[in-house]
Amino acid sequence: MRMRVIKAGRRGQALAARDALAGVSGDASGEAALEELLGRIAARWAGLDIPLVPHQGAKDTWVLGALDELTAALEVPP
């Protein structure tokens, strides 16, 4: 009789552990997906140049130039 109680107790612990492990597994899968997406975004942006042009002939002042390439990169899903 006592052995059945011990087995039932272990079974309950195993079920609780299973739920906790399922939660950790889901979190890890989500994190892996985010890391993959971030890697693809970083690779895309690494190949882009941000165009800077002097502001009205100023020596140390720059403004953004044409952003067509950057805008196109933002519109395409990673």
Chimera marker file (.cmm) of the C-alpha trace (Angstrom):
<marker_set name="trace">
<marker id="1" x="0.000" y="0.000" z="0.000" r="1" g="1" b="0" radius="0.5"/>
<marker id="2" x="2.761" y="2.436" z="0.932" r="1" g="1" b="0" radius="0.5"/>
<marker id="3" x="4.529" y="1.765" z="-2.379" r="1" g="1" b="0" radius="0.5"/>
<marker id="4" x="1.420" y="2.847" z="-4.278" r="1" g="1" b="0" radius="0.5"/>
<marker id="5" x="1.344" y="6.151" z="-2.366" r="1" g="1" b="0" radius="0.5"/>
<marker id="6" x="5.011" y="6.780" z="-3.155" r="1" g="1" b="0" radius="0.5"/>
<marker id="7" x="4.475" y="5.981" z="-6.837" r="1" g="1" b="0" radius="0.5"/>
<marker id="8" x="1.439" y="8.260" z="-6.970" r="1" g="1" b="0" radius="0.5"/>
<marker id="9" x="3.487" y="11.037" z="-5.345" r="1" g="1" b="0" radius="0.5"/>
<marker id="10" x="6.270" y="10.623" z="-7.872" r="1" g="1" b="0" radius="0.5"/>
<marker id="11" x="3.759" y="10.600" z="-10.695" r="1" g="1" b="0" radius="0.5"/>
<marker id="12" x="2.368" y="13.923" z="-9.456" r="1" g="1" b="0" radius="0.5"/>
<marker id="13" x="5.872" y="15.393" z="-9.328" r="1" g="1" b="0" radius="0.5"/>
<marker id="14" x="6.561" y="14.119" z="-12.812" r="1" g="1" b="0" radius="0.5"/>
<marker id="15" x="3.410" y="15.797" z="-14.135" r="1" g="1" b="0" radius="0.5"/>
<marker id="16" x="4.339" y="19.075" z="-12.452" r="1" g="1" b="0" radius="0.5"/>
<marker id="17" x="7.862" y="18.832" z="-13.855" r="1" g="1" b="0" radius="0.5"/>
<marker id="18" x="6.459" y="18.047" z="-17.297" r="1" g="1" b="0" radius="0.5"/>
<marker id="19" x="4.388" y="21.227" z="-17.255" r="1" g="1" b="0" radius="0.5"/>
<marker id="20" x="7.379" y="23.284" z="-16.141" r="1" g="1" b="0" radius="0.5"/>
<marker id="21" x="9.574" y="21.723" z="-18.832" r="1" g="1" b="0" radius="0.5"/>
<marker id="22" x="6.922" y="22.391" z="-21.465" r="1" g="1" b="0" radius="0.5"/>
<marker id="23" x="6.908" y="26.058" z="-20.435" r="1" g="1" b="0" radius="0.5"/>
<marker id="24" x="10.691" y="26.299" z="-20.603" r="1" g="1" b="0" radius="0.5"/>
<marker id="25" x="10.689" y="24.521" z="-23.960" r="1" g="1" b="0" radius="0.5"/>
<marker id="26" x="8.132" y="26.946" z="-25.376" r="1" g="1" b="0" radius="0.5"/>
<marker id="27" x="10.130" y="29.922" z="-24.114" r="1" g="1" b="0" radius="0.5"/>
<marker id="28" x="13.337" y="28.527" z="-25.624" r="1" g="1" b="0" radius="0.5"/>
<marker id="29" x="11.647" y="27.903" z="-28.977" r="1" g="1" b="0" radius="0.5"/>
<marker id="30" x="10.332" y="31.466" z="-29.032" r="1" g="1" b="0" radius="0.5"/>
<marker id="31" x="13.749" y="32.841" z="-28.137" r="1" g="1" b="0" radius="0.5"/>
<marker id="32" x="15.403" y="30.802" z="-30.886" r="1" g="1" b="0" radius="0.5"/>
<marker id="33" x="12.910" y="32.129" z="-33.424" r="1" g="1" b="0" radius="0.5"/>
<marker id="34" x="13.581" y="35.714" z="-32.328" r="1" g="1" b="0" radius="0.5"/>
<marker id="35" x="17.352" y="35.195" z="-32.538" r="1" g="1" b="0" radius="0.5"/>
<marker id="36" x="17.015" y="33.813" z="-36.061" r="1" g="1" b="0" radius="0.5"/>
<marker id="37" x="14.866" y="36.762" z="-37.115" r="1" g="1" b="0" radius="0.5"/>
<marker id="38" x="17.296" y="39.233" z="-35.551" r="1" g="1" b="0" radius="0.5"/>
<marker id="39" x="20.177" y="37.558" z="-37.400" r="1" g="1" b="0" radius="0.5"/>
<marker id="40" x="18.383" y="37.926" z="-40.732" r="1" g="1" b="0" radius="0.5"/>
<marker id="41" x="17.587" y="41.571" z="-40.021" r="1" g="1" b="0" radius="0.5"/>
<marker id="42" x="21.174" y="42.307" z="-38.966" r="1" g="1" b="0" radius="0.5"/>
<marker id="43" x="22.508" y="40.638" z="-42.125" r="1" g="1" b="0" radius="0.5"/>
<marker id="44" x="20.199" y="42.711" z="-44.307" r="1" g="1" b="0" radius="0.5"/>
<marker id="45" x="21.121" y="45.980" z="-42.597" r="1" g="1" b="0" radius="0.5"/>
<marker id="46" x="24.850" y="45.178" z="-42.641" r="1" g="1" b="0" radius="0.5"/>
<marker id="47" x="24.806" y="45.476" z="-46.418" r="1" g="1" b="0" radius="0.5"/>
<marker id="48" x="23.075" y="48.859" z="-46.480" r="1" g="1" b="0" radius="0.5"/>
<marker id="49" x="24.762" y="52.234" z="-46.418" r="1" g="1" b="0" radius="0.5"/>
<marker id="50" x="23.141" y="55.209" z="-44.744" r="1" g="1" b="0" radius="0.5"/>
<marker id="51" x="23.639" y="58.094" z="-47.168" r="1" g="1" b="0" radius="0.5"/>
<marker id="52" x="24.928" y="61.280" z="-45.517" r="1" g="1" b="0" radius="0.5"/>
<marker id="53" x="25.361" y="64.597" z="-47.281" r="1" g="1" b="0" radius="0.5"/>
<marker id="54" x="26.822" y="67.850" z="-45.954" r="1" g="1" b="0" radius="0.5"/>
<marker id="55" x="24.199" y="70.229" z="-44.631" r="1" g="1" b="0" radius="0.5"/>
<marker id="56" x="24.266" y="73.404" z="-46.720" r="1" g="1" b="0" radius="0.5"/>
<marker id="57" x="28.019" y="73.226" z="-47.152" r="1" g="1" b="0" radius="0.5"/>
<marker id="58" x="28.682" y="73.077" z="-43.378" r="1" g="1" b="0" radius="0.5"/>
<marker id="59" x="31.966" y="71.471" z="-42.356" r="1" g="1" b="0" radius="0.5"/>
<marker id="60" x="30.804" y="69.168" z="-39.535" r="1" g="1" b="0" radius="0.5"/>
<marker id="61" x="27.049" y="68.947" z="-40.078" r="1" g="1" b="0" radius="0.5"/>
<marker id="62" x="25.495" y="66.103" z="-42.050" r="1" g="1" b="0" radius="0.5"/>
<marker id="63" x="21.935" y="65.166" z="-42.972" r="1" g="1" b="0" radius="0.5"/>
<marker id="64" x="20.445" y="62.014" z="-44.402" r="1" g="1" b="0" radius="0.5"/>
<marker id="65" x="20.472" y="61.712" z="-48.156" r="1" g="1" b="0" radius="0.5"/>
<marker id="66" x="18.066" y="59.658" z="-50.301" r="1" g="1" b="0" radius="0.5"/>
<marker id="67" x="16.579" y="56.807" z="-48.283" r="1" g="1" b="0" radius="0.5"/>
<marker id="68" x="15.011" y="54.796" z="-51.098" r="1" g="1" b="0" radius="0.5"/>
<marker id="69" x="17.205" y="51.740" z="-50.510" r="1" g="1" b="0" radius="0.5"/>
<marker id="70" x="16.605" y="51.811" z="-46.750" r="1" g="1" b="0" radius="0.5"/>
<marker id="71" x="12.859" y="52.219" z="-47.213" r="1" g="1" b="0" radius="0.5"/>
<marker id="72" x="12.759" y="49.288" z="-49.621" r="1" g="1" b="0" radius="0.5"/>
<marker id="73" x="14.671" y="47.134" z="-47.103" r="1" g="1" b="0" radius="0.5"/>
<marker id="74" x="12.130" y="47.971" z="-44.406" r="1" g="1" b="0" radius="0.5"/>
<marker id="75" x="9.203" y="47.040" z="-46.632" r="1" g="1" b="0" radius="0.5"/>
<marker id="76" x="10.445" y="43.509" z="-47.403" r="1" g="1" b="0" radius="0.5"/>
<marker id="77" x="9.738" y="40.971" z="-44.623" r="1" g="1" b="0" radius="0.5"/>
<marker id="78" x="12.924" y="39.455" z="-43.178" r="1" g="1" b="0" radius="0.5"/>
<link id1="1" id2="2" r="1" g="1" b="0" radius="0.2"/>
<link id1="2" id2="3" r="1" g="1" b="0" radius="0.2"/>
<link id1="3" id2="4" r="1" g="1" b="0" radius="0.2"/>
<link id1="4" id2="5" r="1" g="1" b="0" radius="0.2"/>
<link id1="5" id2="6" r="1" g="1" b="0" radius="0.2"/>
<link id1="6" id2="7" r="1" g="1" b="0" radius="0.2"/>
<link id1="7" id2="8" r="1" g="1" b="0" radius="0.2"/>
<link id1="8" id2="9" r="1" g="1" b="0" radius="0.2"/>
<link id1="9" id2="10" r="1" g="1" b="0" radius="0.2"/>
<link id1="10" id2="11" r="1" g="1" b="0" radius="0.2"/>
<link id1="11" id2="12" r="1" g="1" b="0" radius="0.2"/>
<link id1="12" id2="13" r="1" g="1" b="0" radius="0.2"/>
<link id1="13" id2="14" r="1" g="1" b="0" radius="0.2"/>
<link id1="14" id2="15" r="1" g="1" b="0" radius="0.2"/>
<link id1="15" id2="16" r="1" g="1" b="0" radius="0.2"/>
<link id1="16" id2="17" r="1" g="1" b="0" radius="0.2"/>
<link id1="17" id2="18" r="1" g="1" b="0" radius="0.2"/>
<link id1="18" id2="19" r="1" g="1" b="0" radius="0.2"/>
<link id1="19" id2="20" r="1" g="1" b="0" radius="0.2"/>
<link id1="20" id2="21" r="1" g="1" b="0" radius="0.2"/>
<link id1="21" id2="22" r="1" g="1" b="0" radius="0.2"/>
<link id1="22" id2="23" r="1" g="1" b="0" radius="0.2"/>
<link id1="23" id2="24" r="1" g="1" b="0" radius="0.2"/>
<link id1="24" id2="25" r="1" g="1" b="0" radius="0.2"/>
<link id1="25" id2="26" r="1" g="1" b="0" radius="0.2"/>
<link id1="26" id2="27" r="1" g="1" b="0" radius="0.2"/>
<link id1="27" id2="28" r="1" g="1" b="0" radius="0.2"/>
<link id1="28" id2="29" r="1" g="1" b="0" radius="0.2"/>
<link id1="29" id2="30" r="1" g="1" b="0" radius="0.2"/>
<link id1="30" id2="31" r="1" g="1" b="0" radius="0.2"/>
<link id1="31" id2="32" r="1" g="1" b="0" radius="0.2"/>
<link id1="32" id2="33" r="1" g="1" b="0" radius="0.2"/>
<link id1="33" id2="34" r="1" g="1" b="0" radius="0.2"/>
<link id1="34" id2="35" r="1" g="1" b="0" radius="0.2"/>
<link id1="35" id2="36" r="1" g="1" b="0" radius="0.2"/>
<link id1="36" id2="37" r="1" g="1" b="0" radius="0.2"/>
<link id1="37" id2="38" r="1" g="1" b="0" radius="0.2"/>
<link id1="38" id2="39" r="1" g="1" b="0" radius="0.2"/>
<link id1="39" id2="40" r="1" g="1" b="0" radius="0.2"/>
<link id1="40" id2="41" r="1" g="1" b="0" radius="0.2"/>
<link id1="41" id2="42" r="1" g="1" b="0" radius="0.2"/>
<link id1="42" id2="43" r="1" g="1" b="0" radius="0.2"/>
<link id1="43" id2="44" r="1" g="1" b="0" radius="0.2"/>
<link id1="44" id2="45" r="1" g="1" b="0" radius="0.2"/>
<link id1="45" id2="46" r="1" g="1" b="0" radius="0.2"/>
<link id1="46" id2="47" r="1" g="1" b="0" radius="0.2"/>
<link id1="47" id2="48" r="1" g="1" b="0" radius="0.2"/>
<link id1="48" id2="49" r="1" g="1" b="0" radius="0.2"/>
<link id1="49" id2="50" r="1" g="1" b="0" radius="0.2"/>
<link id1="50" id2="51" r="1" g="1" b="0" radius="0.2"/>
<link id1="51" id2="52" r="1" g="1" b="0" radius="0.2"/>
<link id1="52" id2="53" r="1" g="1" b="0" radius="0.2"/>
<link id1="53" id2="54" r="1" g="1" b="0" radius="0.2"/>
<link id1="54" id2="55" r="1" g="1" b="0" radius="0.2"/>
<link id1="55" id2="56" r="1" g="1" b="0" radius="0.2"/>
<link id1="56" id2="57" r="1" g="1" b="0" radius="0.2"/>
<link id1="57" id2="58" r="1" g="1" b="0" radius="0.2"/>
<link id1="58" id2="59" r="1" g="1" b="0" radius="0.2"/>
<link id1="59" id2="60" r="1" g="1" b="0" radius="0.2"/>
<link id1="60" id2="61" r="1" g="1" b="0" radius="0.2"/>
<link id1="61" id2="62" r="1" g="1" b="0" radius="0.2"/>
<link id1="62" id2="63" r="1" g="1" b="0" radius="0.2"/>
<link id1="63" id2="64" r="1" g="1" b="0" radius="0.2"/>
<link id1="64" id2="65" r="1" g="1" b="0" radius="0.2"/>
<link id1="65" id2="66" r="1" g="1" b="0" radius="0.2"/>
<link id1="66" id2="67" r="1" g="1" b="0" radius="0.2"/>
<link id1="67" id2="68" r="1" g="1" b="0" radius="0.2"/>
<link id1="68" id2="69" r="1" g="1" b="0" radius="0.2"/>
<link id1="69" id2="70" r="1" g="1" b="0" radius="0.2"/>
<link id1="70" id2="71" r="1" g="1" b="0" radius="0.2"/>
<link id1="71" id2="72" r="1" g="1" b="0" radius="0.2"/>
<link id1="72" id2="73" r="1" g="1" b="0" radius="0.2"/>
<link id1="73" id2="74" r="1" g="1" b="0" radius="0.2"/>
<link id1="74" id2="75" r="1" g="1" b="0" radius="0.2"/>
<link id1="75" id2="76" r="1" g="1" b="0" radius="0.2"/>
<link id1="76" id2="77" r="1" g="1" b="0" radius="0.2"/>
<link id1="77" id2="78" r="1" g="1" b="0" radius="0.2"/>
</marker_set>
